[in-house]
Amino acid sequence: MNELRLKDGRVVTVRRLGRGDRGKLQAFDRGLSERSRHYFPPHAYDDATVDKVIERNARGDDVIFVAEHAGEIVAYFFLWHAKLPVPTLGIGLTDRFQGAGLGRLAMETLIDAARGLGAHGIELTTALDNERAFALYQKCGFEYVSDVENILGDGNMRIERCMFLPLKEGAQPTGESHAPPV
């Protein structure tokens, strides 16, 4: 566990997603606004899907973190396919924690985790209309690659921006469509 102080003075605790977090993760999803859900649709939040997500994290297939404030998950962020040379990054924040610096701290946590795993690079996608996230990713060193098909957590497909951060010399993006691992 790691405590992080945000720009507004609030403190959040960052830790790996745990086996007992199903209800908290589902509450996180229910607490997202429609706008936030539009920008962060990683997977379904039914019991079976969340249990698969938690199990993948426990096995090390993915590296999944949560940030908590007052016992509530306020951020959910991950590296999917963590054992591959180029894992996929995702970050979701509740509305009341956007703009407080938590997104950048989550990015730094995930980049450090990817480096620790020996990843060659990191890929992510972002909605075409999510200019705020696009700017943050660029500030963190990600470069725009192209627009790609992304399969959302509800099974729908949409075109999103693919971005890539090389961590090793010569690293290249995968060039593949993106889809949730569960």
TIVO-2410 file (N, C-alpha, C; in nm, 3 decimals):
# residues 182
REC num residu      c1      c2      c3 atome chaine
REC   1      M   0.084  -0.118   0.000     N      A
REC   1      M   0.000   0.000   0.000    CA      A
REC   1      M   0.088   0.124   0.000     C      A
REC   2      N   0.036   0.224  -0.065     N      A
REC   2      N   0.109   0.348  -0.080    CA      A
REC   2      N   0.010   0.464  -0.065     C      A
REC   3      E   0.043   0.561   0.018     N      A
REC   3      E  -0.042   0.679   0.032    CA      A
REC   3      E   0.009   0.789  -0.059     C      A
REC   4      L  -0.086   0.852  -0.130     N      A
REC   4      L  -0.052   0.961  -0.221    CA      A
REC   4      L  -0.132   1.084  -0.182     C      A
REC   5      R  -0.063   1.198  -0.178     N      A
REC   5      R  -0.130   1.325  -0.150    CA      A
REC   5      R  -0.162   1.392  -0.283     C      A
REC   6      L  -0.288   1.430  -0.300     N      A
REC   6      L  -0.333   1.493  -0.422    CA      A
REC   6      L  -0.311   1.644  -0.415     C      A
REC   7      K  -0.328   1.711  -0.527     N      A
REC   7      K  -0.306   1.856  -0.536    CA      A
REC   7      K  -0.394   1.932  -0.438     C      A
REC   8      D  -0.513   1.881  -0.410     N      A
REC   8      D  -0.606   1.951  -0.321    CA      A
REC   8      D  -0.590   1.910  -0.174     C      A
REC   9      G  -0.487   1.830  -0.143     N      A
REC   9      G  -0.459   1.790  -0.005    CA      A
REC   9      G  -0.520   1.658   0.037     C      A
REC  10      R  -0.616   1.606  -0.039     N      A
REC  10      R  -0.673   1.476  -0.003    CA      A
REC  10      R  -0.566   1.368  -0.017     C      A
REC  11      V  -0.580   1.264   0.062     N      A
REC  11      V  -0.487   1.151   0.059    CA      A
REC  11      V  -0.565   1.028   0.014     C      A
REC  12      V  -0.507   0.955  -0.080     N      A
REC  12      V  -0.565   0.828  -0.124    CA      A
REC  12      V  -0.464   0.718  -0.097     C      A
REC  13      T  -0.515   0.599  -0.078     N      A
REC  13      T  -0.431   0.481  -0.059    CA      A
REC  13      T  -0.436   0.399  -0.186     C      A
REC  14      V  -0.320   0.371  -0.243     N      A
REC  14      V  -0.310   0.290  -0.365    CA      A
REC  14      V  -0.264   0.151  -0.325     C      A
REC  15      R  -0.333   0.050  -0.379     N      A
REC  15      R  -0.299  -0.089  -0.351    CA      A
REC  15      R  -0.344  -0.174  -0.468     C      A
REC  16      R  -0.296  -0.298  -0.472     N      A
REC  16      R  -0.341  -0.393  -0.573    CA      A
REC  16      R  -0.486  -0.432  -0.545     C      A
REC  17      L  -0.561  -0.454  -0.650     N      A
REC  17      L  -0.697  -0.505  -0.639    CA      A
REC  17      L  -0.690  -0.640  -0.569     C      A
REC  18      G  -0.780  -0.663  -0.473     N      A
REC  18      G  -0.777  -0.787  -0.396    CA      A
REC  18      G  -0.897  -0.875  -0.418     C      A
REC  19      R  -0.887  -0.997  -0.369     N      A
REC  19      R  -0.993  -1.097  -0.388    CA      A
REC  19      R  -1.125  -1.055  -0.323     C      A
REC  20      G  -1.121  -0.974  -0.222     N      A
REC  20      G  -1.245  -0.931  -0.156    CA      A
REC  20      G  -1.301  -0.801  -0.208     C      A
REC  21      D  -1.256  -0.756  -0.324     N      A
REC  21      D  -1.294  -0.623  -0.374    CA      A
REC  21      D  -1.411  -0.622  -0.473     C      A
REC  22      R  -1.477  -0.735  -0.494     N      A
REC  22      R  -1.584  -0.738  -0.594    CA      A
REC  22      R  -1.687  -0.627  -0.569     C      A
REC  23      G  -1.742  -0.621  -0.449     N      A
REC  23      G  -1.846  -0.523  -0.418    CA      A
REC  23      G  -1.797  -0.379  -0.430     C      A
REC  24      K  -1.676  -0.354  -0.386     N      A
REC  24      K  -1.621  -0.218  -0.396    CA      A
REC  24      K  -1.600  -0.178  -0.542     C      A
REC  25      L  -1.553  -0.273  -0.625     N      A
REC  25      L  -1.531  -0.241  -0.766    CA      A
REC  25      L  -1.665  -0.217  -0.836     C      A
REC  26      Q  -1.765  -0.295  -0.802     N      A
REC  26      Q  -1.898  -0.274  -0.859    CA      A
REC  26      Q  -1.956  -0.140  -0.813     C      A
REC  27      A  -1.932  -0.103  -0.688     N      A
REC  27      A  -1.978   0.028  -0.639    CA      A
REC  27      A  -1.905   0.141  -0.712     C      A
REC  28      F  -1.776   0.121  -0.742     N      A
REC  28      F  -1.701   0.220  -0.820    CA      A
REC  28      F  -1.771   0.244  -0.953     C      A
REC  29      D  -1.805   0.136  -1.024     N      A
REC  29      D  -1.872   0.148  -1.153    CA      A
REC  29      D  -2.007   0.219  -1.139     C      A
REC  30      R  -2.086   0.181  -1.039     N      A
REC  30      R  -2.217   0.244  -1.020    CA      A
REC  30      R  -2.204   0.393  -0.990     C      A
REC  31      G  -2.093   0.433  -0.929     N      A
REC  31      G  -2.072   0.573  -0.894    CA      A
REC  31      G  -2.021   0.660  -1.007     C      A
REC  32      L  -1.986   0.599  -1.121     N      A
REC  32      L  -1.939   0.678  -1.234    CA      A
REC  32      L  -2.055   0.748  -1.303     C      A
REC  33      S  -2.034   0.871  -1.343     N      A
REC  33      S  -2.135   0.942  -1.421    CA      A
REC  33      S  -2.141   0.881  -1.561     C      A
REC  34      E  -2.244   0.914  -1.636     N      A
REC  34      E  -2.254   0.866  -1.775    CA      A
REC  34      E  -2.134   0.915  -1.856     C      A
REC  35      R  -2.090   1.037  -1.830     N      A
REC  35      R  -1.974   1.092  -1.900    CA      A
REC  35      R  -1.850   1.008  -1.872     C      A
REC  36      S  -1.827   0.977  -1.744     N      A
REC  36      S  -1.711   0.896  -1.706    CA      A
REC  36      S  -1.722   0.755  -1.762     C      A
REC  37      R  -1.842   0.699  -1.762     N      A
REC  37      R  -1.862   0.565  -1.815    CA      A
REC  37      R  -1.835   0.563  -1.966     C      A
REC  38      H  -1.867   0.675  -2.034     N      A
REC  38      H  -1.837   0.686  -2.177    CA      A
REC  38      H  -1.686   0.678  -2.200     C      A
REC  39      Y  -1.608   0.742  -2.114     N      A
REC  39      Y  -1.464   0.746  -2.130    CA      A
REC  39      Y  -1.394   0.623  -2.074     C      A
REC  40      F  -1.459   0.549  -1.985     N      A
REC  40      F  -1.393   0.435  -1.919    CA      A
REC  40      F  -1.487   0.314  -1.917     C      A
REC  41      P  -1.497   0.243  -2.031     N      A
REC  41      P  -1.581   0.122  -2.038    CA      A
REC  41      P  -1.497  -0.005  -2.052     C      A
REC  42      P  -1.415  -0.040  -1.951     N      A
REC  42      P  -1.319  -0.149  -1.971    CA      A
REC  42      P  -1.380  -0.288  -1.981     C      A
REC  43      H  -1.485  -0.315  -1.905     N      A
REC  43      H  -1.546  -0.449  -1.904    CA      A
REC  43      H  -1.678  -0.438  -1.829     C      A
REC  44      A  -1.755  -0.544  -1.834     N      A
REC  44      A  -1.880  -0.550  -1.758    CA      A
REC  44      A  -1.845  -0.561  -1.609     C      A
REC  45      Y  -1.940  -0.530  -1.523     N      A
REC  45      Y  -1.916  -0.533  -1.379    CA      A
REC  45      Y  -2.007  -0.635  -1.309     C      A
REC  46      D  -2.061  -0.732  -1.384     N      A
REC  46      D  -2.137  -0.840  -1.322    CA      A
REC  46      D  -2.043  -0.925  -1.238     C      A
REC  47      D  -2.099  -1.005  -1.148     N      A
REC  47      D  -2.016  -1.086  -1.057    CA      A
REC  47      D  -1.914  -1.172  -1.130     C      A
REC  48      A  -1.956  -1.243  -1.234     N      A
REC  48      A  -1.866  -1.336  -1.303    CA      A
REC  48      A  -1.749  -1.262  -1.368     C      A
REC  49      T  -1.777  -1.150  -1.432     N      A
REC  49      T  -1.669  -1.076  -1.498    CA      A
REC  49      T  -1.573  -1.016  -1.397     C      A
REC  50      V  -1.625  -0.955  -1.293     N      A
REC  50      V  -1.537  -0.897  -1.190    CA      A
REC  50      V  -1.454  -1.005  -1.124     C      A
REC  51      D  -1.513  -1.122  -1.099     N      A
REC  51      D  -1.435  -1.232  -1.041    CA      A
REC  51      D  -1.321  -1.274  -1.134     C      A
REC  52      K  -1.345  -1.276  -1.265     N      A
REC  52      K  -1.239  -1.309  -1.361    CA      A
REC  52      K  -1.129  -1.203  -1.359     C      A
REC  53      V  -1.168  -1.076  -1.351     N      A
REC  53      V  -1.070  -0.967  -1.344    CA      A
REC  53      V  -0.983  -0.984  -1.220     C      A
REC  54      I  -1.045  -1.009  -1.108     N      A
REC  54      I  -0.972  -1.025  -0.981    CA      A
REC  54      I  -0.879  -1.145  -0.989     C      A
REC  55      E  -0.925  -1.254  -1.047     N      A
REC  55      E  -0.841  -1.374  -1.059    CA      A
REC  55      E  -0.723  -1.351  -1.152     C      A
REC  56      R  -0.744  -1.281  -1.265     N      A
REC  56      R  -0.633  -1.250  -1.356    CA      A
REC  56      R  -0.527  -1.167  -1.284     C      A
REC  57      N  -0.571  -1.074  -1.200     N      A
REC  57      N  -0.478  -0.993  -1.123    CA      A
REC  57      N  -0.402  -1.079  -1.023     C      A
REC  58      A  -0.471  -1.168  -0.954     N      A
REC  58      A  -0.408  -1.255  -0.855    CA      A
REC  58      A  -0.302  -1.346  -0.919     C      A
REC  59      R  -0.328  -1.391  -1.042     N      A
REC  59      R  -0.234  -1.478  -1.115    CA      A
REC  59      R  -0.117  -1.400  -1.175     C      A
REC  60      G  -0.131  -1.269  -1.184     N      A
REC  60      G  -0.026  -1.188  -1.245    CA      A
REC  60      G  -0.043  -1.169  -1.394     C      A
REC  61      D  -0.155  -1.215  -1.451     N      A
REC  61      D  -0.180  -1.192  -1.593    CA      A
REC  61      D  -0.197  -1.042  -1.620     C      A
REC  62      D  -0.256  -0.973  -1.524     N      A
REC  62      D  -0.276  -0.829  -1.529    CA      A
REC  62      D  -0.220  -0.771  -1.400     C      A
REC  63      V  -0.191  -0.642  -1.402     N      A
REC  63      V  -0.151  -0.570  -1.282    CA      A
REC  63      V  -0.257  -0.462  -1.262     C      A
REC  64      I  -0.337  -0.479  -1.156     N      A
REC  64      I  -0.452  -0.391  -1.135    CA      A
REC  64      I  -0.441  -0.324  -0.999     C      A
REC  65      F  -0.454  -0.193  -1.002     N      A
REC  65      F  -0.450  -0.113  -0.880    CA      A
REC  65      F  -0.584  -0.045  -0.858     C      A
REC  66      V  -0.609  -0.011  -0.733     N      A
REC  66      V  -0.720   0.078  -0.698    CA      A
REC  66      V  -0.665   0.185  -0.604     C      A
REC  67      A  -0.730   0.301  -0.608     N      A
REC  67      A  -0.702   0.406  -0.512    CA      A
REC  67      A  -0.828   0.422  -0.429     C      A
REC  68      E  -0.809   0.425  -0.298     N      A
REC  68      E  -0.923   0.437  -0.206    CA      A
REC  68      E  -0.915   0.566  -0.128     C      A
REC  69      H  -1.033   0.620  -0.100     N      A
REC  69      H  -1.046   0.736  -0.012    CA      A
REC  69      H  -1.167   0.708   0.076     C      A
REC  70      A  -1.148   0.713   0.205     N      A
REC  70      A  -1.255   0.686   0.302    CA      A
REC  70      A  -1.320   0.550   0.276     C      A
REC  71      G  -1.238   0.450   0.242     N      A
REC  71      G  -1.288   0.314   0.223    CA      A
REC  71      G  -1.357   0.288   0.092     C      A
REC  72      E  -1.359   0.386   0.002     N      A
REC  72      E  -1.427   0.374  -0.127    CA      A
REC  72      E  -1.325   0.379  -0.240     C      A
REC  73      I  -1.341   0.292  -0.339     N      A
REC  73      I  -1.254   0.297  -0.457    CA      A
REC  73      I  -1.291   0.421  -0.539     C      A
REC  74      V  -1.190   0.507  -0.561     N      A
REC  74      V  -1.212   0.630  -0.637    CA      A
REC  74      V  -1.133   0.629  -0.768     C      A
REC  75      A  -1.047   0.529  -0.785     N      A
REC  75      A  -0.974   0.511  -0.911    CA      A
REC  75      A  -0.946   0.362  -0.929     C      A
REC  76      Y  -0.954   0.320  -1.055     N      A
REC  76      Y  -0.931   0.181  -1.094    CA      A
REC  76      Y  -0.840   0.189  -1.215     C      A
REC  77      F  -0.718   0.133  -1.204     N      A
REC  77      F  -0.622   0.148  -1.313    CA      A
REC  77      F  -0.537   0.023  -1.326     C      A
REC  78      F  -0.497  -0.006  -1.451     N      A
REC  78      F  -0.441  -0.138  -1.476    CA      A
REC  78      F  -0.347  -0.142  -1.595     C      A
REC  79      L  -0.268  -0.251  -1.596     N      A
REC  79      L  -0.194  -0.296  -1.713    CA      A
REC  79      L  -0.250  -0.434  -1.746     C      A
REC  80      W  -0.326  -0.442  -1.854     N      A
REC  80      W  -0.375  -0.571  -1.898    CA      A
REC  80      W  -0.266  -0.640  -1.976     C      A
REC  81      H  -0.267  -0.772  -1.971     N      A
REC  81      H  -0.168  -0.855  -2.042    CA      A
REC  81      H  -0.027  -0.816  -1.997     C      A
REC  82      A  -0.009  -0.809  -1.866     N      A
REC  82      A   0.116  -0.758  -1.806    CA      A
REC  82      A   0.238  -0.843  -1.842     C      A
REC  83      K   0.219  -0.967  -1.881     N      A
REC  83      K   0.332  -1.054  -1.913    CA      A
REC  83      K   0.380  -1.037  -2.058     C      A
REC  84      L   0.303  -0.964  -2.138     N      A
REC  84      L   0.342  -0.941  -2.278    CA      A
REC  84      L   0.443  -0.826  -2.286     C      A
REC  85      P   0.518  -0.818  -2.393     N      A
REC  85      P   0.614  -0.708  -2.408    CA      A
REC  85      P   0.548  -0.571  -2.409     C      A
REC  86      V   0.422  -0.565  -2.456     N      A
REC  86      V   0.351  -0.437  -2.462    CA      A
REC  86      V   0.213  -0.453  -2.397     C      A
REC  87      P   0.204  -0.429  -2.266     N      A
REC  87      P   0.073  -0.437  -2.200    CA      A
REC  87      P  -0.014  -0.316  -2.238     C      A
REC  88      T  -0.142  -0.328  -2.206     N      A
REC  88      T  -0.239  -0.223  -2.234    CA      A
REC  88      T  -0.276  -0.154  -2.103     C      A
REC  89      L  -0.271  -0.022  -2.105     N      A
REC  89      L  -0.297   0.059  -1.986    CA      A
REC  89      L  -0.438   0.115  -1.989     C      A
REC  90      G  -0.500   0.122  -1.872     N      A
REC  90      G  -0.631   0.185  -1.858    CA      A
REC  90      G  -0.643   0.254  -1.724     C      A
REC  91      I  -0.714   0.367  -1.722     N      A
REC  91      I  -0.734   0.443  -1.598    CA      A
REC  91      I  -0.876   0.496  -1.594     C      A
REC  92      G  -0.943   0.475  -1.481     N      A
REC  92      G  -1.074   0.533  -1.457    CA      A
REC  92      G  -1.077   0.599  -1.321     C      A
REC  93      L  -1.135   0.720  -1.316     N      A
REC  93      L  -1.147   0.796  -1.192    CA      A
REC  93      L  -1.292   0.837  -1.171     C      A
REC  94      T  -1.334   0.842  -1.046     N      A
REC  94      T  -1.465   0.899  -1.019    CA      A
REC  94      T  -1.460   1.048  -1.048     C      A
REC  95      D  -1.574   1.105  -1.077     N      A
REC  95      D  -1.580   1.247  -1.115    CA      A
REC  95      D  -1.519   1.339  -1.011     C      A
REC  96      R  -1.547   1.312  -0.884     N      A
REC  96      R  -1.500   1.407  -0.781    CA      A
REC  96      R  -1.349   1.401  -0.757     C      A
REC  97      F  -1.281   1.305  -0.821     N      A
REC  97      F  -1.135   1.299  -0.809    CA      A
REC  97      F  -1.065   1.337  -0.938     C      A
REC  98      Q  -1.140   1.378  -1.038     N      A
REC  98      Q  -1.077   1.425  -1.161    CA      A
REC  98      Q  -1.027   1.568  -1.139     C      A
REC  99      G  -0.912   1.597  -1.196     N      A
REC  99      G  -0.854   1.730  -1.183    CA      A
REC  99      G  -0.772   1.751  -1.056     C      A
REC 100      A  -0.759   1.645  -0.974     N      A
REC 100      A  -0.685   1.656  -0.848    CA      A
REC 100      A  -0.544   1.599  -0.859     C      A
REC 101      G  -0.504   1.555  -0.978     N      A
REC 101      G  -0.371   1.499  -0.997    CA      A
REC 101      G  -0.364   1.348  -0.982     C      A
REC 102      L  -0.477   1.284  -0.955     N      A
REC 102      L  -0.476   1.139  -0.935    CA      A
REC 102      L  -0.449   1.066  -1.067     C      A
REC 103      G  -0.497   1.117  -1.177     N      A
REC 103      G  -0.472   1.053  -1.306    CA      A
REC 103      G  -0.324   1.045  -1.337     C      A
REC 104      R  -0.254   1.153  -1.313     N      A
REC 104      R  -0.109   1.155  -1.338    CA      A
REC 104      R  -0.037   1.059  -1.243     C      A
REC 105      L  -0.076   1.056  -1.117     N      A
REC 105      L  -0.015   0.964  -1.021    CA      A
REC 105      L  -0.042   0.819  -1.060     C      A
REC 106      A  -0.162   0.792  -1.111     N      A
REC 106      A  -0.194   0.656  -1.158    CA      A
REC 106      A  -0.106   0.620  -1.277     C      A
REC 107      M  -0.088   0.715  -1.370     N      A
REC 107      M   0.000   0.691  -1.485    CA      A
REC 107      M   0.141   0.658  -1.439     C      A
REC 108      E   0.194   0.736  -1.347     N      A
REC 108      E   0.330   0.712  -1.298    CA      A
REC 108      E   0.341   0.575  -1.232     C      A
REC 109      T   0.239   0.536  -1.155     N      A
REC 109      T   0.237   0.405  -1.091    CA      A
REC 109      T   0.242   0.294  -1.195     C      A
REC 110      L   0.161   0.307  -1.300     N      A
REC 110      L   0.155   0.204  -1.403    CA      A
REC 110      L   0.282   0.199  -1.488     C      A
REC 111      I   0.338   0.314  -1.519     N      A
REC 111      I   0.463   0.317  -1.595    CA      A
REC 111      I   0.574   0.251  -1.515     C      A
REC 112      D   0.582   0.283  -1.386     N      A
REC 112      D   0.682   0.219  -1.299    CA      A
REC 112      D   0.661   0.068  -1.293     C      A
REC 113      A   0.535   0.025  -1.284     N      A
REC 113      A   0.506  -0.119  -1.279    CA      A
REC 113      A   0.549  -0.186  -1.409     C      A
REC 114      A   0.521  -0.123  -1.523     N      A
REC 114      A   0.559  -0.180  -1.652    CA      A
REC 114      A   0.710  -0.191  -1.664     C      A
REC 115      R   0.780  -0.089  -1.620     N      A
REC 115      R   0.927  -0.095  -1.622    CA      A
REC 115      R   0.977  -0.210  -1.535     C      A
REC 116      G   0.917  -0.224  -1.417     N      A
REC 116      G   0.955  -0.331  -1.326    CA      A
REC 116      G   0.931  -0.470  -1.384     C      A
REC 117      L   0.833  -0.481  -1.471     N      A
REC 117      L   0.802  -0.608  -1.536    CA      A
REC 117      L   0.890  -0.633  -1.659     C      A
REC 118      G   0.969  -0.532  -1.698     N      A
REC 118      G   1.054  -0.545  -1.816    CA      A
REC 118      G   0.980  -0.523  -1.947     C      A
REC 119      A   0.866  -0.455  -1.942     N      A
REC 119      A   0.789  -0.429  -2.063    CA      A
REC 119      A   0.871  -0.347  -2.162     C      A
REC 120      H   0.847  -0.371  -2.290     N      A
REC 120      H   0.915  -0.296  -2.396    CA      A
REC 120      H   0.849  -0.161  -2.418     C      A
REC 121      G   0.719  -0.156  -2.393     N      A
REC 121      G   0.642  -0.034  -2.410    CA      A
REC 121      G   0.504  -0.054  -2.353     C      A
REC 122      I   0.423   0.052  -2.360     N      A
REC 122      I   0.285   0.047  -2.310    CA      A
REC 122      I   0.195   0.107  -2.417     C      A
REC 123      E   0.082   0.042  -2.440     N      A
REC 123      E  -0.020   0.094  -2.530    CA      A
REC 123      E  -0.145   0.130  -2.453     C      A
REC 124      L  -0.220   0.225  -2.507     N      A
REC 124      L  -0.350   0.259  -2.451    CA      A
REC 124      L  -0.437   0.312  -2.563     C      A
REC 125      T  -0.566   0.315  -2.538     N      A
REC 125      T  -0.657   0.382  -2.629    CA      A
REC 125      T  -0.737   0.482  -2.549     C      A
REC 126      T  -0.783   0.585  -2.617     N      A
REC 126      T  -0.867   0.685  -2.553    CA      A
REC 126      T  -0.973   0.731  -2.652     C      A
REC 127      A  -1.089   0.763  -2.600     N      A
REC 127      A  -1.199   0.809  -2.684    CA      A
REC 127      A  -1.155   0.930  -2.765     C      A
REC 128      L  -1.206   0.939  -2.887     N      A
REC 128      L  -1.168   1.049  -2.975    CA      A
REC 128      L  -1.201   1.186  -2.915     C      A
REC 129      D  -1.305   1.192  -2.832     N      A
REC 129      D  -1.347   1.320  -2.775    CA      A
REC 129      D  -1.292   1.344  -2.633     C      A
REC 130      N  -1.198   1.262  -2.587     N      A
REC 130      N  -1.142   1.278  -2.453    CA      A
REC 130      N  -1.011   1.358  -2.461     C      A
REC 131      E  -1.023   1.485  -2.487     N      A
REC 131      E  -0.906   1.571  -2.504    CA      A
REC 131      E  -0.823   1.583  -2.376     C      A
REC 132      R  -0.891   1.584  -2.262     N      A
REC 132      R  -0.821   1.597  -2.134    CA      A
REC 132      R  -0.726   1.480  -2.111     C      A
REC 133      A  -0.774   1.358  -2.133     N      A
REC 133      A  -0.689   1.240  -2.116    CA      A
REC 133      A  -0.579   1.237  -2.221     C      A
REC 134      F  -0.614   1.271  -2.344     N      A
REC 134      F  -0.516   1.273  -2.453    CA      A
REC 134      F  -0.399   1.365  -2.416     C      A
REC 135      A  -0.430   1.482  -2.362     N      A
REC 135      A  -0.325   1.577  -2.322    CA      A
REC 135      A  -0.241   1.521  -2.207     C      A
REC 136      L  -0.304   1.456  -2.110     N      A
REC 136      L  -0.230   1.396  -1.998    CA      A
REC 136      L  -0.136   1.288  -2.050     C      A
REC 137      Y  -0.185   1.202  -2.137     N      A
REC 137      Y  -0.102   1.095  -2.189    CA      A
REC 137      Y   0.019   1.151  -2.265     C      A
REC 138      Q  -0.002   1.256  -2.341     N      A
REC 138      Q   0.109   1.319  -2.412    CA      A
REC 138      Q   0.211   1.375  -2.314     C      A
REC 139      K   0.165   1.439  -2.206     N      A
REC 139      K   0.255   1.494  -2.104    CA      A
REC 139      K   0.337   1.384  -2.038     C      A
REC 140      C   0.281   1.263  -2.032     N      A
REC 140      C   0.350   1.149  -1.971    CA      A
REC 140      C   0.440   1.076  -2.071     C      A
REC 141      G   0.450   1.127  -2.194     N      A
REC 141      G   0.541   1.069  -2.292    CA      A
REC 141      G   0.478   0.981  -2.398     C      A
REC 142      F   0.348   0.957  -2.391     N      A
REC 142      F   0.281   0.874  -2.491    CA      A
REC 142      F   0.270   0.952  -2.621     C      A
REC 143      E   0.285   0.880  -2.731     N      A
REC 143      E   0.273   0.940  -2.864    CA      A
REC 143      E   0.152   0.880  -2.935     C      A
REC 144      Y   0.082   0.965  -3.009     N      A
REC 144      Y  -0.031   0.919  -3.089    CA      A
REC 144      Y   0.021   0.828  -3.201     C      A
REC 145      V  -0.042   0.712  -3.218     N      A
REC 145      V  -0.002   0.616  -3.321    CA      A
REC 145      V  -0.100   0.621  -3.438     C      A
REC 146      S  -0.227   0.596  -3.408     N      A
REC 146      S  -0.330   0.595  -3.511    CA      A
REC 146      S  -0.465   0.576  -3.444     C      A
REC 147      D  -0.569   0.586  -3.522     N      A
REC 147      D  -0.701   0.549  -3.472    CA      A
REC 147      D  -0.718   0.400  -3.494     C      A
REC 148      V  -0.776   0.330  -3.395     N      A
REC 148      V  -0.792   0.184  -3.401    CA      A
REC 148      V  -0.931   0.145  -3.355     C      A
REC 149      E  -0.968   0.023  -3.389     N      A
REC 149      E  -1.092  -0.034  -3.338    CA      A
REC 149      E  -1.068  -0.081  -3.195     C      A
REC 150      N  -1.159  -0.047  -3.106     N      A
REC 150      N  -1.150  -0.089  -2.967    CA      A
REC 150      N  -1.281  -0.155  -2.932     C      A
REC 151      I  -1.274  -0.279  -2.883     N      A
REC 151      I  -1.393  -0.349  -2.836    CA      A
REC 151      I  -1.415  -0.307  -2.691     C      A
REC 152      L  -1.529  -0.245  -2.664     N      A
REC 152      L  -1.559  -0.196  -2.530    CA      A
REC 152      L  -1.608  -0.308  -2.441     C      A
REC 153      G  -1.617  -0.280  -2.312     N      A
REC 153      G  -1.660  -0.379  -2.215    CA      A
REC 153      G  -1.799  -0.433  -2.238     C      A
REC 154      D  -1.884  -0.355  -2.308     N      A
REC 154      D  -2.019  -0.402  -2.337    CA      A
REC 154      D  -2.027  -0.477  -2.469     C      A
REC 155      G  -1.910  -0.498  -2.534     N      A
REC 155      G  -1.905  -0.571  -2.660    CA      A
REC 155      G  -1.917  -0.484  -2.784     C      A
REC 156      N  -1.955  -0.358  -2.766     N      A
REC 156      N  -1.962  -0.267  -2.881    CA      A
REC 156      N  -1.822  -0.227  -2.924     C      A
REC 157      M  -1.811  -0.186  -3.050     N      A
REC 157      M  -1.683  -0.141  -3.103    CA      A
REC 157      M  -1.692   0.008  -3.130     C      A
REC 158      R  -1.581   0.078  -3.103     N      A
REC 158      R  -1.572   0.218  -3.144    CA      A
REC 158      R  -1.429   0.247  -3.183     C      A
REC 159      I  -1.415   0.350  -3.262     N      A
REC 159      I  -1.283   0.395  -3.304    CA      A
REC 159      I  -1.227   0.484  -3.194     C      A
REC 160      E  -1.106   0.456  -3.153     N      A
REC 160      E  -1.038   0.536  -3.050    CA      A
REC 160      E  -0.896   0.568  -3.096     C      A
REC 161      R  -0.835   0.660  -3.027     N      A
REC 161      R  -0.695   0.694  -3.052    CA      A
REC 161      R  -0.607   0.592  -2.981     C      A
REC 162      C  -0.511   0.538  -3.051     N      A
REC 162      C  -0.411   0.449  -2.992    CA      A
REC 162      C  -0.287   0.532  -2.964     C      A
REC 163      M  -0.232   0.515  -2.845     N      A
REC 163      M  -0.111   0.586  -2.806    CA      A
REC 163      M  -0.010   0.484  -2.754     C      A
REC 164      F   0.118   0.519  -2.764     N      A
REC 164      F   0.225   0.426  -2.729    CA      A
REC 164      F   0.336   0.500  -2.656     C      A
REC 165      L   0.388   0.434  -2.551     N      A
REC 165      L   0.504   0.483  -2.478    CA      A
REC 165      L   0.613   0.378  -2.486     C      A
REC 166      P   0.722   0.405  -2.560     N      A
REC 166      P   0.831   0.307  -2.564    CA      A
REC 166      P   0.909   0.312  -2.432     C      A
REC 167      L   0.940   0.194  -2.380     N      A
REC 167      L   1.020   0.185  -2.257    CA      A
REC 167      L   1.159   0.130  -2.286     C      A
REC 168      K   1.174   0.066  -2.402     N      A
REC 168      K   1.304   0.014  -2.444    CA      A
REC 168      K   1.330   0.061  -2.587     C      A
REC 169      E   1.455   0.080  -2.617     N      A
REC 169      E   1.493   0.124  -2.751    CA      A
REC 169      E   1.441   0.027  -2.857     C      A
REC 170      G   1.383   0.082  -2.962     N      A
REC 170      G   1.332   0.001  -3.071    CA      A
REC 170      G   1.193  -0.055  -3.049     C      A
REC 171      A   1.133  -0.030  -2.934     N      A
REC 171      A   0.999  -0.083  -2.905    CA      A
REC 171      A   0.897  -0.023  -3.002     C      A
REC 172      Q   0.801  -0.105  -3.041     N      A
REC 172      Q   0.697  -0.063  -3.135    CA      A
REC 172      Q   0.560  -0.100  -3.081     C      A
REC 173      P   0.457  -0.023  -3.117     N      A
REC 173      P   0.320  -0.062  -3.078    CA      A
REC 173      P   0.280  -0.191  -3.148     C      A
REC 174      T   0.181  -0.258  -3.093     N      A
REC 174      T   0.140  -0.387  -3.148    CA      A
REC 174      T   0.067  -0.376  -3.280     C      A
REC 175      G  -0.005  -0.268  -3.300     N      A
REC 175      G  -0.082  -0.252  -3.423    CA      A
REC 175      G  -0.209  -0.337  -3.424     C      A
REC 176      E  -0.245  -0.395  -3.311     N      A
REC 176      E  -0.362  -0.482  -3.304    CA      A
REC 176      E  -0.483  -0.407  -3.249     C      A
REC 177      S  -0.602  -0.458  -3.277     N      A
REC 177      S  -0.724  -0.405  -3.216    CA      A
REC 177      S  -0.716  -0.432  -3.066     C      A
REC 178      H  -0.789  -0.355  -2.991     N      A
REC 178      H  -0.789  -0.370  -2.846    CA      A
REC 178      H  -0.922  -0.428  -2.801     C      A
REC 179      A  -0.916  -0.511  -2.699     N      A
REC 179      A  -1.035  -0.572  -2.641    CA      A
REC 179      A  -1.005  -0.608  -2.496     C      A
REC 180      P  -1.106  -0.610  -2.411     N      A
REC 180      P  -1.083  -0.649  -2.272    CA      A
REC 180      P  -1.041  -0.796  -2.263     C      A
REC 181      P  -0.959  -0.831  -2.166     N      A
REC 181      P  -0.913  -0.970  -2.154    CA      A
REC 181      P  -1.019  -1.063  -2.096     C      A
REC 182      V  -1.128  -1.008  -2.047     N      A
REC 182      V  -1.236  -1.090  -1.989    CA      A
REC 182      V  -1.368  -1.057  -2.055     C      A
***
